[in-house]
Amino acid sequence: MDRRKWLGTIAHLLLGILFPYVLIGGIVLVYGFMAPSTASQKAYGAAIILVYALLILGVNLWTLRRMDFRSKWRWIVIHTLCWAAAAIASFAMLRFSE
């Protein structure tokens, strides 16, 4: 059980690192970059964002399903903080890399 919680934390770190790429890719595919996007590009961008959201939901359900209510909320906060820290670090690396 303890190993499952930490695997969830590591998964959220990895998903947080991928977040800027998913966000930018989804926006570019849904709204277009230099020209309006086609219907297939919009569907592809929406699918990317949907799969990413389902991955986050799946990791949370898999890691937290056998815990009591109070412990679930504590680990959701921990996972959210790990995800946010990784996303901020990834945005910073993209912004300040040369």
C-alpha positions in Angstrom: 0.0 0.0 0.0 2.7 2.4 0.9 4.6 1.7 -2.4 1.4 2.4 -4.3 1.2 5.9 -2.8 4.7 6.7 -3.7 4.3 5.4 -7.2 1.4 7.7 -7.5 3.5 10.6 -6.4 6.2 9.8 -8.9 3.5 9.5 -11.6 2.2 12.9 -10.8 5.7 14.3 -11.0 6.1 12.9 -14.5 2.6 14.1 -15.5 3.5 17.6 -14.2 6.7 17.6 -16.2 4.6 16.8 -19.3 1.9 19.4 -18.6 3.4 22.4 -20.6 3.8 20.2 -23.7 0.2 18.9 -23.4 -1.1 22.4 -22.8 0.8 24.0 -25.7 0.1 21.1 -28.0 -3.5 21.1 -27.2 -4.0 24.8 -27.6 -2.1 24.9 -30.9 -4.1 21.9 -32.3 -7.5 23.2 -31.1 -7.1 26.9 -32.1 -4.4 26.7 -34.8 -1.0 28.3 -34.9 -0.6 30.4 -38.1 -3.8 29.3 -39.7 -7.2 28.1 -38.4 -7.0 24.4 -37.5 -9.0 21.8 -39.3 -11.6 19.6 -37.7 -9.2 16.6 -37.5 -6.6 18.8 -35.8 -9.2 20.0 -33.3 -10.3 16.5 -32.5 -6.6 15.4 -32.1 -5.9 18.3 -29.7 -9.1 17.5 -27.7 -8.1 13.8 -27.6 -4.6 14.7 -26.2 -6.1 16.8 -23.5 -8.7 14.2 -22.6 -6.1 11.4 -22.4 -4.0 13.5 -20.2 -6.9 14.3 -17.8 -7.9 10.6 -17.8 -4.3 9.6 -16.9 -4.4 11.9 -13.9 -7.8 10.6 -12.9 -6.6 7.0 -13.3 -3.5 7.5 -11.3 -5.5 9.0 -8.5 -8.1 6.2 -8.5 -5.4 3.5 -8.7 -3.3 4.8 -5.8 -6.0 6.1 -3.5 -8.9 3.6 -3.8 -8.3 1.6 -0.6 -7.7 4.4 1.8 -10.0 6.0 4.3 -11.6 9.3 3.5 -9.2 11.6 5.5 -6.1 9.9 4.2 -7.4 10.2 0.6 -7.8 13.9 0.8 -4.3 14.2 2.4 -2.7 12.3 -0.5 -4.7 14.2 -3.1 -3.2 17.4 -1.7 0.2 15.8 -1.8 -0.2 14.6 -5.4 -1.5 18.0 -6.4 1.4 19.8 -4.9 3.9 17.4 -6.6 2.1 17.9 -9.9 2.1 21.7 -9.5 5.8 21.8 -8.5 6.8 19.7 -11.5 4.6 21.7 -13.9 6.1 25.0 -12.6 9.7 23.6 -12.9 8.9 22.4 -16.4 7.5 25.8 -17.4 10.6 27.5 -15.9 13.0 25.1 -17.8 11.2 25.9 -21.0 11.2 29.7 -20.3 14.8 30.1 -19.2 16.5 27.5 -21.4 18.7 28.8 -24.1 
